[in-house]
Amino acid sequence: MEFDTTPPVPSLPHGAPGAAGGQQAEQKTPFLHLADLTPLDRQDIAALHPRQFHNPQLGLELYAPGSWREVKNARTIQLMDSLTDARLEASGFARAQVSIEQWAAMRLPILQKEMPYLQSSGEPFSMQGENWAQHIQGLVTEYRGRASGEDEDTCVMICCMRTDELLLSVTITARASVYDAQRSVYFWMLGRAHICRPLLAMQAASAARKLAGADTSNASQLAADMASARNAMPTNTPGTGSGNRKNGGNGGTMSDEDKEIGYIASGQRMLMVGILLSFFVSIWVRNIKSLDRMDILILLFSYSLTCSTGLFGFFRMAKGFAWSGLQKLLMFILACIPFVSLFTYLYINFLANRRLKEEGYRVGLLGARDAIPDSNHDIRKLLIISVAICLLAYGLFTRMDAREKDPPLKQFSPIGQRYSVMFPGVPQVQTATGNAFNAFSVGMQAYYLVSGKIYYGVASFHWFAAPGKMQEALDKLQEEVARVKDLQILEQTPLYLDNYPGRSLRVKNKELVGRIDYYVAGGTVYVVQGLGSGAEKDNRKIKEFLESFHLK
């Protein structure tokens, strides 16, 4: 965000914003001034076991006690005290010709907006560090307040620091009891802070000189280099830590590098989601036995979401890496080649992990969550698009299915036969050679009809000789069905039709599943069969056909 430095500088915040004073302002605990603090001597400092923390992009060096650990070190520094849960966050951006008072007037309202329950504990006061001299200016403001639901006050110390090129803020947050006991330590940490020329600025200036091919001894060129360096520094609005990107630029403008990191992180997450979805879809397709309309919709949704997340993630990462058109084309072709695509994805993921870790982010299975702006809703958008595609496909399927009405069932009773059955149309006569039972039958009459994906058939024949034991006859018929039709019998159930014994077989071959019912009425055998795709709708039609068979 660009701030206007020309308007009059507003008075620095004091007390609650607006009219939020009241009882809370009356109960606040007064703080000591910096001059009233007892400085730490060498023995006290040695007891802290101090450690140095450095951020090359900000050019900021900090010292903290040995119990403090680094949480993040990218364009911001985040430290935490493992003993007291106190936190330090430092951030900054390149900006010249802004006074320390103007900088504080811009920075402090942001804190009050984020933590409105805080009350300032006094007027801001100047601070001078050990090696600051005239190079660094500092202005310290302290706050205290209690958030809703908390049982103890929270204290915040914020130090606005300024150099000729940079504006930085260092914020220390702790519980009131910890803050009161460690206040001298916190001021020692601020006083030991030092700002040198950031590496990022030097690299940008060097790159600008190489591109321009100019003589670096020229004073005007050096001034242009400094301007290029300032423009290359992060320009995110100073907030508390890395909240600027997570807030999606709310209250500030993200730098180009912030945007690149956001593209890489969000693209990596979408790419990983696409890969995981592809595994799920492949496993599901291999284990599914048949596809009905709902299965097709689920498959369509899964494929659309998998392809969209994979493609969108790939091009989002390509944008973050600033690949040229030729690089995008080459990597895309490699990503589409079987087996080679695996190594391509691993390479792209390696590049993303390396870049995000260099920025100080922790990378997990689905990437670096903290690096993705809260304003990024790519996954949500892709889900909505995939659902819309599936709803559209569902409507088309429903409309097509409504047009393809099932033919009406018609009563069929051949001349000279004692049975009748309902066929969805006019059946055809089946030749004896194509029947499963012609090897041990006489007087075979068979009829069949293919409607949609379903095969309907009915046949009757007489035995060469009257069967002896009925169970042996039923077993013989079952063996003949499995042998001639190359069917796998999944289940058998006893049946009776007008007190005539029979058997119902649930069968399956390579392509079809269904049922075959047969009955033995004296010396005559009746066989009714329906085979289809196994879909629920086909099974319902087959059941209706089989149940329509009866003897006259």
C-alpha positions in Angstrom: 0.0 0.0 0.0 1.3 3.5 -0.8 0.9 6.0 2.0 0.5 9.7 1.4 3.2 11.6 3.3 1.9 15.1 2.5 -1.1 15.4 4.8 -0.7 16.7 8.3 0.5 14.0 10.7 -2.4 13.0 13.0 -1.8 12.9 16.8 -0.6 9.6 18.0 -3.3 7.3 19.4 -3.8 7.4 23.1 -6.4 5.4 25.0 -9.2 3.5 23.5 -10.1 4.2 19.9 -13.2 6.3 19.6 -15.3 6.5 22.7 -14.1 3.1 24.1 -12.6 4.6 27.3 -14.8 4.2 30.3 -14.1 1.9 33.2 -11.4 -0.1 31.3 -9.3 3.1 30.9 -9.7 3.9 34.6 -8.5 0.4 35.7 -5.4 0.2 33.5 -2.1 -0.2 35.2 0.4 2.7 34.6 3.7 1.7 33.1 7.2 2.9 34.0 9.0 5.1 31.6 12.1 3.7 29.9 14.4 6.1 31.9 13.0 4.5 35.1 14.1 1.0 34.1 17.2 -0.5 35.7 19.4 -1.5 32.8 20.7 -5.1 32.5 24.3 -5.5 33.5 26.7 -8.0 31.9 25.9 -10.7 34.4 22.2 -10.4 33.8 22.7 -10.5 30.0 25.0 -13.6 30.2 22.3 -15.4 32.3 19.9 -15.0 29.3 22.2 -17.0 27.1 21.4 -14.7 24.2 21.1 -15.9 20.6 21.2 -13.9 17.3 18.4 -14.0 14.7 19.0 -12.4 11.3 16.7 -11.6 8.4 18.6 -10.8 5.2 15.6 -9.4 3.4 14.9 -6.8 6.0 18.6 -6.4 7.0 17.4 -6.8 10.6 19.5 -8.4 13.4 17.9 -9.3 16.7 19.2 -10.8 19.9 16.9 -12.8 22.2 17.3 -15.0 25.2 18.2 -18.7 24.6 14.6 -19.8 25.4 13.3 -18.0 22.4 12.9 -19.9 19.2 12.4 -18.9 15.6 8.9 -19.7 14.2 9.3 -18.0 10.8 12.0 -16.0 9.0 10.9 -14.8 5.6 10.0 -11.2 4.9 9.1 -11.2 8.6 10.7 -12.5 11.7 8.5 -14.4 14.2 10.0 -15.5 17.5 8.4 -17.2 20.5 9.5 -17.7 24.1 9.0 -21.4 24.8 8.9 -20.7 28.6 6.4 -17.8 28.7 4.6 -18.0 25.3 5.7 -14.4 24.7 5.9 -13.5 21.0 8.0 -11.1 18.9 7.1 -10.2 15.3 9.1 -7.9 13.1 8.1 -6.7 9.6 8.9 -3.8 7.3 9.0 -2.4 3.8 11.0 0.0 1.7 9.8 3.6 2.1 11.9 6.8 2.1 11.0 10.4 3.2 8.6 9.4 5.9 9.3 10.7 9.4 9.3 8.5 12.5 6.1 10.3 13.7 4.3 9.7 10.4 5.4 6.1 10.5 4.0 5.6 14.0 0.8 7.4 13.0 0.4 4.9 10.2 1.3 1.8 12.2 -0.4 2.1 15.5 -4.0 2.4 14.3 -3.5 -1.0 12.6 -2.7 -2.6 16.0 -5.7 -0.9 17.6 -8.0 -2.2 14.8 -6.7 -5.8 15.2 -6.8 -5.7 19.0 -9.5 -3.1 19.9 -9.5 -4.1 23.6 -6.0 -2.6 24.1 -5.5 0.7 25.8 -2.2 2.7 25.4 -0.3 3.0 28.7 1.2 6.4 27.9 2.4 8.6 25.2 4.9 7.1 22.7 8.5 7.9 23.6 11.8 7.8 21.7 14.3 5.1 22.1 18.0 4.9 21.2 19.6 1.5 20.7 23.2 0.6 21.3 24.5 1.1 17.8 21.7 3.2 16.3 23.4 6.6 16.3 21.8 8.8 13.7 21.2 5.8 11.3 18.1 4.4 13.1 15.3 6.2 14.9 12.9 4.4 17.2 9.5 5.2 18.8 8.0 2.9 21.4 4.4 2.6 22.5 3.0 0.2 25.1 -0.5 -1.2 25.4 -2.4 -3.2 27.9 -5.9 -4.7 27.8 -8.0 -7.8 28.4 -9.7 -9.7 25.6 -13.2 -11.1 26.2 -13.0 -14.5 28.0 -9.4 -14.0 29.1 -8.5 -14.1 32.9 -5.4 -11.9 32.5 -4.4 -8.7 30.7 -2.3 -8.8 27.6 0.5 -6.4 27.1 1.9 -5.2 23.8 5.1 -3.3 23.1 5.5 -1.9 19.6 8.6 -0.2 18.4 8.4 1.7 15.1 11.9 2.0 13.6 13.1 4.1 10.7 16.2 4.4 8.5 16.7 6.4 5.3 15.4 3.6 3.2 13.2 1.3 5.5 10.3 1.4 7.8 10.2 -1.4 10.3 8.0 -2.4 13.3 8.9 -4.8 16.1 6.0 -6.0 18.2 6.3 -8.0 21.5 3.2 -9.5 23.0 3.0 -11.2 26.4 0.7 -11.8 29.4 0.7 -9.0 31.9 2.5 -10.9 34.6 5.2 -12.0 32.2 5.5 -8.6 30.7 5.9 -6.8 34.0 8.7 -9.2 35.0 10.5 -9.2 31.7 10.0 -5.6 30.5 13.7 -4.8 31.0 14.6 -7.8 28.9 12.3 -6.7 26.1 13.8 -3.2 26.0 17.3 -4.8 25.9 16.2 -6.9 22.9 15.0 -3.8 21.1 18.1 -1.9 22.0 20.3 -4.6 20.6 18.4 -4.7 17.3 20.4 -3.4 14.4 19.5 -2.7 10.7 22.0 -3.1 7.9 21.5 -2.7 4.2 19.2 -5.6 3.1 20.6 -8.3 0.8 17.5 -8.1 -1.3 18.1 -4.4 -2.0 21.7 -5.0 -2.9 20.8 -7.9 -5.2 18.1 -5.8 -6.9 20.5 -2.9 -7.4 23.2 -5.3 -8.8 20.6 -6.8 -11.2 19.5 -3.4 -12.3 23.1 -2.4 -13.1 23.7 -5.6 -15.1 20.5 -5.1 -17.1 21.3 -1.4 -17.8 25.0 -2.1 -18.5 25.8 1.3 -17.0 28.9 2.6 -15.3 28.4 2.2 -11.5 30.8 5.0 -10.8 28.3 7.5 -12.0 26.5 9.1 -9.1 23.2 9.4 -10.9 23.3 5.7 -11.8 23.9 4.9 -8.1 20.8 6.9 -7.2 18.8 4.9 -9.8 20.2 1.7 -8.3 18.9 2.8 -4.9 15.5 3.5 -6.3 15.4 0.1 -7.9 16.5 -1.4 -4.6 13.6 0.3 -2.8 11.1 -0.8 -5.4 12.4 -4.4 -5.1 11.8 -4.5 -1.3 8.6 -6.0 0.0 5.8 -3.5 -0.1 3.3 -5.3 2.0 1.5 -3.1 4.5 3.2 -3.4 7.9 1.0 -5.4 10.2 1.7 -8.0 12.8 4.0 -10.6 11.3 2.9 -12.4 8.2 -0.7 -11.5 8.6 -0.6 -9.3 5.5 -0.6 -12.2 3.0 -3.1 -14.2 5.1 -5.4 -11.3 5.1 -5.3 -11.3 1.4 -3.9 -7.8 1.2 -6.6 -6.4 3.4 -5.5 -3.0 4.4 -2.3 -3.2 2.2 -1.0 -4.2 -1.2 1.0 -7.4 -1.6 4.3 -7.3 -3.3 5.1 -9.1 -6.5 7.1 -11.6 -4.5 4.2 -12.1 -2.1 2.0 -12.8 -5.0 4.4 -15.3 -6.5 4.7 -17.2 -3.2 0.9 -17.2 -3.0 0.6 -18.6 -6.6 3.2 -21.3 -5.8 1.6 -22.3 -2.5 -2.0 -22.4 -3.8 -1.0 -24.1 -7.1 1.0 -26.8 -5.1 -2.0 -27.4 -2.9 -4.4 -27.8 -5.9 -1.8 -30.1 -7.7 -1.5 -32.3 -4.7 -5.3 -32.5 -4.3 -5.6 -33.5 -8.0 -3.0 -36.3 -7.5 -4.8 -37.6 -4.5 -8.1 -37.5 -6.2 -6.7 -39.4 -9.2 -5.6 -42.2 -6.9 -9.1 -42.3 -5.4 -10.8 -42.4 -8.7 -8.6 -45.1 -10.1 -9.1 -47.3 -7.1 -12.9 -46.7 -7.1 -13.2 -47.5 -10.9 -11.3 -50.8 -10.5 -13.5 -52.0 -7.6 -16.9 -50.9 -9.0 -18.9 -53.8 -10.6 -21.3 -51.9 -12.7 -22.2 -48.3 -13.5 -25.7 -46.9 -13.1 -26.7 -43.3 -13.7 -25.6 -42.1 -10.2 -22.2 -43.8 -10.5 -21.7 -42.1 -13.8 -22.4 -38.7 -12.2 -20.0 -39.4 -9.3 -17.4 -40.5 -11.8 -18.0 -37.4 -13.9 -17.7 -35.1 -10.9 -14.5 -36.9 -9.7 -12.8 -36.6 -13.1 -13.8 -33.0 -13.6 -12.5 -32.0 -10.2 -9.3 -34.0 -10.7 -8.6 -32.5 -14.1 -9.5 -29.0 -13.1 -7.4 -29.0 -9.9 -4.4 -30.6 -11.6 -4.5 -28.2 -14.6 -5.3 -25.1 -12.6 -2.6 -26.0 -10.0 0.0 -26.6 -12.7 -0.6 -23.2 -14.4 -0.9 -21.4 -11.1 2.6 -22.7 -10.1 4.0 -21.9 -13.5 2.8 -18.3 -12.9 4.5 -18.2 -9.5 7.7 -19.5 -11.0 7.4 -16.9 -13.8 8.0 -19.6 -16.5 8.2 -18.5 -20.1 5.7 -19.8 -22.6 8.2 -22.3 -23.9 8.9 -23.6 -20.4 5.1 -24.0 -19.7 4.6 -25.9 -22.9 7.6 -28.2 -22.3 6.6 -29.0 -18.7 2.9 -29.4 -19.7 3.9 -32.0 -22.4 6.1 -33.8 -19.9 3.2 -33.8 -17.4 1.0 -35.5 -20.0 3.3 -38.4 -20.8 2.6 -41.6 -18.8 5.4 -42.5 -16.3 7.3 -39.4 -17.3 4.6 -37.3 -15.7 5.4 -38.8 -12.3 8.9 -37.5 -12.3 7.7 -34.2 -13.7 5.3 -33.7 -10.8 8.0 -34.7 -8.3 10.3 -32.1 -9.9 7.7 -29.4 -9.8 6.9 -30.2 -6.2 10.6 -30.2 -5.3 10.9 -26.7 -6.8 7.8 -25.5 -4.8 9.0 -27.0 -1.5 12.5 -25.4 -1.9 11.1 -22.0 -2.7 8.5 -22.1 0.2 11.1 -23.3 2.7 13.5 -20.6 1.6 10.7 -18.2 2.5 10.5 -19.7 6.0 7.2 -21.7 5.6 6.6 -25.1 6.9 5.5 -27.5 4.1 3.2 -30.4 4.7 1.4 -33.0 2.7 -0.8 -30.4 1.0 1.8 -27.7 0.8 2.4 -24.6 2.9 -1.0 -23.5 4.2 0.3 -20.3 5.8 1.6 -19.1 2.5 -1.9 -19.2 0.9 -3.8 -15.9 1.2 -7.1 -16.1 3.0 -8.7 -14.4 -0.1 -7.7 -17.4 -2.2 -10.8 -19.6 -2.8 -9.5 -21.7 -5.7 -10.6 -25.0 -4.3 -14.1 -23.7 -3.5 -14.5 -22.3 -7.0 -13.4 -25.5 -8.6 -15.8 -27.5 -6.4 -18.7 -25.2 -7.4 -17.7 -25.5 -11.1 -17.6 -29.3 -10.8 -20.9 -29.5 -9.1 -22.4 -27.2 -11.7 -21.1 -29.5 -14.5 -22.5 -32.6 -12.8 -25.9 -31.0 -12.2 -26.0 -30.0 -15.9 -25.1 -33.6 -16.8 -27.7 -34.9 -14.5 -30.3 -32.8 -16.1 -29.2 -34.0 -19.6 -29.3 -37.6 -18.5 -32.7 -37.2 -16.9 -34.1 -35.6 -20.0 -32.6 -38.3 -22.3 -33.9 -41.0 -20.0 -37.4 -39.5 -20.1 -37.4 -39.6 -23.9 -36.3 -43.2 -23.9 -39.5 -44.6 -22.5 -39.6 -48.3 -21.8 -41.7 -50.2 -24.3 -45.0 -51.5 -22.8 -45.1 -55.2 -21.7 -47.4 -57.3 -23.8 -48.9 -60.7 -22.9 -47.3 -63.5 -24.9 -48.7 -67.1 -25.1 -47.5 -69.2 -28.0 -50.0 -71.6 -29.6 -50.0 -75.1 -28.1 -48.3 -74.0 -24.9 -49.6 -74.0 -21.4 -47.7 -70.8 -20.3 -47.9 -67.0 -20.8 -45.4 -64.3 -20.0 -45.1 -60.5 -20.5 -42.5 -59.5 -23.1 -41.5 -55.8 -23.8 -42.3 -56.3 -27.5 -42.7 -59.2 -29.9 -40.2 -62.0 -29.3 -38.5 -64.0 -32.0 -38.2 -67.8 -32.3 -34.9 -69.2 -31.2 -33.3 -72.1 -33.1 -32.8 -75.3 -31.3 -29.0 -75.3 -31.8 -28.8 -72.1 -29.8 -30.6 -73.4 -26.8 -28.8 -74.7 -23.7 -31.0 -77.7 -23.2 -31.3 -79.2 -26.6 -28.8 -81.9 -25.8 -31.2 -83.8 -23.6 -34.6 -82.5 -24.6 -37.3 -83.1 -27.2 -40.0 -80.8 -28.6 -38.0 -77.6 -27.8 -39.8 -74.3 -28.3 -37.9 -71.1 -27.4 -38.4 -67.4 -27.9 -36.2 -64.4 -27.1 -36.1 -60.6 -27.3 -33.3 -58.1 -26.8 -34.6 -54.7 -25.5 -32.0 -52.1 -24.6 -29.2 -54.0 -22.7 -31.4 -56.8 -21.5 -31.8 -60.3 -23.0 -35.3 -61.9 -22.4 -35.9 -65.5 -23.1 -38.4 -68.3 -22.4 -38.3 -72.0 -23.5 -40.1 -75.2 -22.9 -39.2 -78.8 -23.7 -39.9 -82.4 -22.7 -37.5 -84.9 -21.2 -36.3 -88.0 -23.1 -37.5 -89.9 -20.1 -39.4 -88.9 -17.0 -37.1 -87.8 -14.2 -36.5 -90.1 -11.3 -35.6 -88.1 -8.2 -36.7 -84.5 -8.6 -33.6 -83.0 -6.9 -31.3 -84.9 -9.2 -33.3 -83.5 -12.2 -33.0 -80.0 -10.9 -29.2 -80.5 -10.3 -28.8 -81.8 -13.8 -30.6 -78.8 -15.3 -28.4 -76.5 -13.3 -25.2 -78.2 -14.5 -26.3 -77.9 -18.1 -27.1 -74.2 -17.7 -23.6 -73.5 -16.3 -21.8 -75.7 -18.9 -23.5 -74.6 -22.2 -23.9 -70.9 -21.4 -20.5 -70.5 -19.7 -22.2 -68.9 -16.7 -21.0 -68.5 -13.1 -23.8 -69.4 -10.7 -23.6 -66.9 -7.8 -26.7 -68.1 -5.9 -29.5 -70.7 -6.1 -32.9 -70.5 -4.5 -35.8 -73.1 -4.5 -38.9 -72.0 -6.3 -42.5 -73.4 -6.7 -45.0 -72.5 -9.4 -48.5 -74.0 -8.9 -46.9 -76.6 -6.6 -44.4 -77.5 -9.3 -40.8 -77.5 -8.1 -38.2 -75.3 -9.6 -35.0 -73.3 -8.9 -33.9 -69.7 -9.3 -30.3 -69.1 -10.3 -28.5 -65.8 -10.0 -25.8 -66.0 -12.7 -23.0 -64.0 -14.3 -20.7 -64.2 -17.2 -18.0 -61.7 -18.5 -20.5 -59.1 -19.6 -24.0 -59.9 -18.2 -25.6 -60.6 -14.9 -29.2 -61.7 -14.2 -31.5 -64.6 -13.3 -32.6 -67.9 -14.8 -35.8 -69.5 -13.3 -36.8 -73.0 -14.4 -39.6 -75.3 -13.3 -40.4 -79.0 -13.8 -44.1 -79.7 -14.4 -44.5 -83.4 -15.0 -42.4 -84.3 -18.0 -42.1 -80.7 -19.2 -39.5 -78.1 -18.2 -40.0 -74.4 -18.4 -37.1 -72.0 -18.5 -37.4 -68.2 -18.1 -34.2 -66.1 -18.2 -33.3 -62.4 -18.1 -29.7 -61.1 -18.4 -28.6 -57.5 -18.3 -25.9 -55.0 -17.3 -26.6 -55.4 -13.6 -27.9 -51.8 -13.2 -30.7 -51.3 -10.7 -33.1 -50.3 -13.5 -32.3 -53.4 -15.6 -32.6 -55.7 -12.5 -36.1 -54.2 -11.9 -37.2 -55.0 -15.4 -35.8 -58.5 -15.3 -37.6 -59.2 -12.0 -40.9 -57.9 -13.5 -40.4 -60.2 -16.5 -39.7 -63.3 -14.5 -42.6 -62.7 -12.1 -45.0 -62.4 -15.1 -44.5 -66.0 -16.1 -47.4 -68.4 -15.1 -49.1 -71.6 -16.3 -52.5 -71.7 -17.8 
